Amino acid sequence: MKKFVVVLLVFFISNGLFAAEDWGKTGHRVVGEIADSYLSKKAEKQISKLLNGHSLAFVANFADDIKSDQKFDSFSPWHYVNFPFGEKYETYPKSEKGDIIQGIDKCIAVLTNDESPKEDKVFYLKMLVHFMGDLHQPLHIGLADDRGGNNFQVRWFNDGTNLHSVWDYKMIDFYEMSYTELATNTDVLSKEQVEAIKKGTILDWMYESRTLCENIYEHTEIGEKLGYNYMYEYMDTLRSQLQKGGIRLAKLLNEIFS
């Protein structure tokens, strides 16, 4: 019986049938580390008080970590939003359980409310750091039919996996850089480029990820073997999304704590 369970677990893991974590731990820490470097002095001081001196990178995976506790199950749908290609988020029926847009709005509402207890502000700050990373992972603005690419089976070099996992962590892990190395080696941007990235609304940033998601689906086939060429095609895009996520997270935090 034990042998059967082990074989079954290996099958599930190798075929990507367990839900993948968003961006993986490294990716989320990259977003937090980048955001830290764009914080205003005022925001940095207030955030340090709330987080007891810890960095944004340190708390970036909190929203995934609490998934192990059933009392936080209601927050799971806040990591993503799914709607068909060709539809608009604003007009498509919303999930009664919430989604990433509603989740980010809730975080901002709590953090900007002077009457919010400190405990709530700490919790929703940690959640916001994570959700802003999720917002920039293209497969988190995906399709319900395949669970955001979790049921889109592909091969990563010689291993069976799914498209969601490739974007969450397979490419990042293959790149073999720590989160600090990735954050340090972001593209050099002019002030004008940084300001351009900051422009827009949360919905605008969501649609930017959505456009990337559509491109990924257009250029990836079910069962396809992905590897070096896929890295060549998309790793710069992935790195750019992490950088944008960090810059935009800092923008929101600077506004919240201004």
C-alpha positions in Angstrom: 0.0 0.0 0.0 2.8 2.4 0.9 4.5 1.7 -2.4 1.3 2.5 -4.2 1.0 5.8 -2.5 4.5 6.8 -3.2 4.1 5.9 -6.9 0.8 7.9 -7.0 2.5 10.9 -5.5 5.3 10.8 -8.0 2.8 10.6 -10.8 0.9 13.6 -9.5 4.0 15.7 -9.0 5.6 14.8 -12.3 2.5 15.6 -14.2 1.8 18.8 -12.5 -1.6 17.8 -11.0 -1.0 19.6 -7.8 -1.7 23.4 -8.0 1.5 25.3 -8.5 2.5 28.2 -6.4 2.3 31.6 -8.0 5.7 32.9 -9.3 7.3 30.4 -6.8 9.0 31.7 -3.7 12.0 33.2 -5.6 9.8 35.2 -8.0 7.7 36.8 -5.2 10.8 37.7 -3.3 12.3 39.4 -6.4 9.1 41.6 -6.6 9.4 42.5 -2.9 13.2 43.2 -3.2 12.7 45.4 -6.2 9.8 47.3 -4.5 12.0 47.9 -1.4 14.4 49.9 -3.6 11.7 52.2 -4.9 10.0 53.0 -1.6 9.9 56.6 -0.3 11.6 57.3 3.1 8.1 57.8 4.7 6.7 54.6 3.3 9.8 52.7 4.2 9.6 53.9 7.8 5.9 53.0 8.2 6.3 49.6 6.5 9.2 48.8 8.7 7.1 49.5 11.8 4.3 47.2 10.6 6.6 44.4 9.6 8.8 44.6 12.7 11.8 45.5 10.6 11.4 42.7 8.0 11.7 43.4 4.3 9.0 43.1 1.7 10.9 40.2 0.2 10.8 38.4 3.6 6.9 38.6 3.7 6.4 38.1 0.0 5.2 34.5 0.3 3.0 34.9 3.3 -0.2 34.6 1.2 1.0 31.2 -0.1 2.2 30.1 3.3 -1.2 30.5 4.9 -2.8 28.2 2.4 -1.8 25.3 4.8 -4.3 26.7 7.3 -8.0 26.0 6.4 -9.2 29.2 8.2 -7.6 31.2 5.3 -9.2 29.2 2.5 -11.5 32.1 1.6 -8.4 34.0 0.4 -7.4 31.4 -2.2 -9.5 32.9 -5.1 -7.8 36.2 -4.5 -4.6 35.0 -6.2 -6.0 35.1 -9.7 -8.8 36.0 -12.1 -10.1 33.9 -14.9 -12.3 35.0 -17.8 -12.5 33.9 -21.5 -10.3 35.4 -24.2 -12.2 38.2 -25.9 -14.2 39.1 -22.8 -13.7 42.1 -20.5 -13.2 41.8 -16.8 -15.5 44.7 -16.2 -18.5 43.1 -17.9 -17.8 39.4 -17.3 -19.6 37.9 -14.3 -17.5 38.1 -11.2 -16.7 35.2 -8.9 -18.7 35.3 -5.7 -15.6 34.2 -3.9 -13.6 37.2 -5.1 -10.6 37.5 -7.4 -7.2 39.2 -7.5 -8.6 42.7 -8.4 -11.1 42.5 -5.5 -8.3 41.2 -3.3 -5.9 44.1 -4.1 -8.7 46.6 -3.6 -9.5 45.1 -0.2 -5.9 45.3 0.8 -5.7 49.0 -0.2 -9.0 49.8 1.6 -7.7 48.3 4.9 -4.3 50.0 4.7 -5.7 53.4 3.9 -8.3 53.3 6.7 -7.0 55.1 9.7 -9.4 53.0 11.9 -8.0 49.7 10.8 -6.3 47.8 13.6 -2.6 47.3 13.3 -3.0 43.6 13.1 -5.3 43.9 10.1 -2.8 46.4 8.4 0.0 43.9 8.9 -2.0 41.1 7.4 -3.2 42.9 4.4 0.1 44.5 3.7 1.7 41.1 3.5 -1.2 40.0 1.2 -0.8 43.0 -1.0 2.9 42.3 -1.6 2.0 38.8 -2.8 -1.0 39.8 -4.9 0.9 42.4 -6.8 3.4 39.7 -7.7 0.5 37.5 -8.8 -1.0 40.3 -10.9 2.1 40.2 -13.1 2.3 36.5 -13.6 0.4 36.1 -16.9 -1.2 32.8 -16.2 -2.9 34.3 -13.1 -5.0 36.3 -15.6 -6.0 33.2 -17.3 -8.8 30.8 -18.2 -11.1 28.9 -15.9 -11.3 25.9 -18.4 -7.7 24.8 -17.6 -7.4 26.4 -14.2 -5.0 29.1 -15.3 -2.8 26.7 -17.3 -2.6 24.1 -14.4 -4.3 21.6 -16.7 -2.4 22.7 -19.8 0.1 19.8 -19.9 3.5 20.3 -21.5 7.1 19.0 -21.0 9.9 21.0 -19.5 12.9 19.5 -21.1 12.3 15.8 -20.3 9.9 16.2 -17.4 6.1 16.3 -17.5 4.6 19.5 -16.0 2.0 22.2 -16.9 2.2 25.6 -18.4 1.4 27.3 -15.2 4.3 25.7 -13.4 6.7 26.7 -16.2 5.8 30.4 -15.6 5.6 30.1 -11.8 9.0 28.6 -11.2 10.4 26.3 -13.9 12.1 29.1 -15.9 13.2 31.0 -12.8 14.7 27.9 -11.2 16.5 26.9 -14.5 18.0 30.4 -14.6 19.8 29.5 -11.3 19.9 33.0 -9.8 18.8 33.8 -6.2 16.1 36.4 -5.7 18.7 39.0 -4.7 20.8 38.3 -7.8 17.7 38.6 -10.0 16.6 41.8 -8.3 20.1 43.3 -8.6 20.3 42.4 -12.3 17.2 44.0 -13.5 17.3 46.1 -16.6 18.6 49.7 -16.2 15.7 52.0 -16.7 15.6 55.8 -17.2 13.4 58.0 -15.0 11.1 58.3 -17.9 10.8 54.5 -18.3 10.1 54.0 -14.6 7.4 56.7 -14.7 5.9 55.0 -17.8 5.7 51.7 -15.9 4.0 53.4 -12.9 1.3 54.9 -15.1 -2.1 53.3 -15.3 -4.5 51.6 -12.9 -4.5 48.1 -11.4 -6.9 47.1 -14.2 -4.5 48.5 -16.8 -1.7 46.4 -15.3 -4.0 43.3 -15.2 -4.8 43.7 -18.9 -1.1 44.0 -19.7 -0.6 40.6 -18.1 -3.7 39.3 -19.9 -2.2 40.3 -23.3 0.9 38.3 -22.4 -1.2 35.4 -21.4 -2.9 35.4 -24.8 0.5 35.5 -26.5 1.7 32.5 -24.4 -1.3 30.5 -25.4 -0.9 31.4 -29.0 2.7 30.2 -29.1 2.5 27.1 -26.9 0.9 23.8 -27.8 -0.5 21.1 -25.5 2.1 18.4 -25.0 4.9 20.6 -26.4 8.4 20.0 -25.2 9.7 23.4 -23.9 13.3 24.1 -23.1 16.2 26.3 -24.2 14.2 28.0 -27.1 11.3 28.8 -24.8 13.7 30.4 -22.3 15.2 32.4 -25.1 11.8 33.6 -26.2 10.3 34.4 -22.8 12.8 34.8 -20.0 13.3 38.5 -20.7 9.6 38.9 -20.6 9.4 37.1 -17.3 12.2 39.2 -15.8 10.4 42.4 -17.1 7.2 41.3 -15.4 9.0 40.8 -12.1 10.6 44.3 -12.4 7.3 45.9 -13.3 5.6 44.2 -10.4 8.2 45.5 -7.9 8.0 49.1 -9.3 4.2 49.2 -9.2 4.0 47.6 -5.8 6.3 50.4 -4.5 4.1 53.0 -6.3 1.0 51.7 -4.5 2.8 51.6 -1.1 4.2 55.1 -1.5 0.6 56.3 -2.2 -0.8 54.4 0.7 1.8 55.5 3.2 2.2 59.1 1.9 
